Amino acid sequence: MKARLPKGMGGGPQNMQSMIKQAQKMQEEMERTQEELNEKEYTTSAGGGMVECTINGKKEIVSLNIKKEAVDPEDVEILQDMIIGAVNEAIRKVEEIHTTEMEKITNGLSLPGIF
């Protein structure tokens, strides 16, 4: 018994070539978008603006600004917590933006290992 595919399904080599071209176009667009996102900088703050962290799309810290008022030699732990909070928030921001932008390209299609 021979299985019949609904019209538009299958289609042989022409359809396969079309799918390959679409996948290549998607890959090129994803690479271009990734490069653009890696060049951007993202800034977050913690402690009511006492600590400000700027990272790039590669999750590398570009700058870290600490207001003088945040430096208390008697309470270094609070400053450490603010720095950690600002850095972690910046990383979350980058990951969220990258995921959102890649989902726009793939129309929500999950492609494990690609981004």
N, C-alpha and C positions, 0 to 999 in steps of 0.2 A: 504494500500500500504506500503510495507516495503522498507525503505531506504537502499541503498547499498553504503558502503564506498569503496573508491578506495583501491586497494591492498596496504597493508602496513599501512593503517589507521585503527584505532580501535585496533583490535587484542585481545581483551579480557584481562583476568587477567595476562597473560604473559607479554603483552606490558605494562600494568600498573605497574607491578613489576619492569620492566626494567626502566621505567620513574622514579619511586621512588628511585631506586638505583642511577640513574644519578643525581637526585636532591640532594640526600644525599652526594654524592661525591662532587658535586659543593659546597654545604654548608660547608663541611669539608675543602675544598681548600680555600674558602673565609675566613673562620675563621683562618686558618693557615696564610694566606697572611695578614689578618688584624693584627694579633699578630706581624708578622715580621715588618709591616709598623709602628706599634705603638712603636717599639723599636728603629727605626731609628731617627736620628737627622737631622734637616734641618736648614741651616744658611743663612740669608739674611742680607743686609746692606742698609743703607740710608745715604743721605748727603755725597755722595762720599766716603763712608767707615767710616765716623765719628761715626756712630752708627751701631753696629752689634748685631743681635738678633738670638739666637739659640733656636729652639723649638723641642719637640719630636712629634711623630706621634699622640699623644693624644692631641696635641695643647697646651701643657704646656710649659711655658717659662723655658728653662734650664739655659740660661745665657744671659746677656745683657751687652755688652761692649760699653763704651762711651769714645772716645779719649778726652784728656784734652783740646785740641783745640776747641772742640765743646761746652765747658762750658763757656758761657758768661753771667755773672750775670745781665747784662743790657738787654739781649735778650733771656730770658728763653723760650719764645714761639717757637723759631726756634728749640731748642733742643727737646721740647715736640713734635713738628711736625715730627722730624726725628725719634724719638722713636716710635711714632704711625705708621709711614710709614714702619719702619723695621718690627714691629710686624705684621701688617696687611699683608705685603708681605709674611712673613713666613707662616701665616695661609693659604693664597691663594695657596702657593706652596704645602703645605701638602694636602689640599683638592684636588688639581689638580692631584697629584701623586696617592692619594688613589683612585680617580675616574678612572684614567687610568688603574691602576692595577686590579680593580674589573671588569672593562669592558672587560679586557683580559680573565678573568675567565668565565664571562657570555656571551661572544661573542657579547657584545653590547645589550643584552636583558635587558630591564628596569625592575628592581625589586624594586618597591617603598617600603621604610621602611626597606630595608635590608642593604643598605649602603648609 
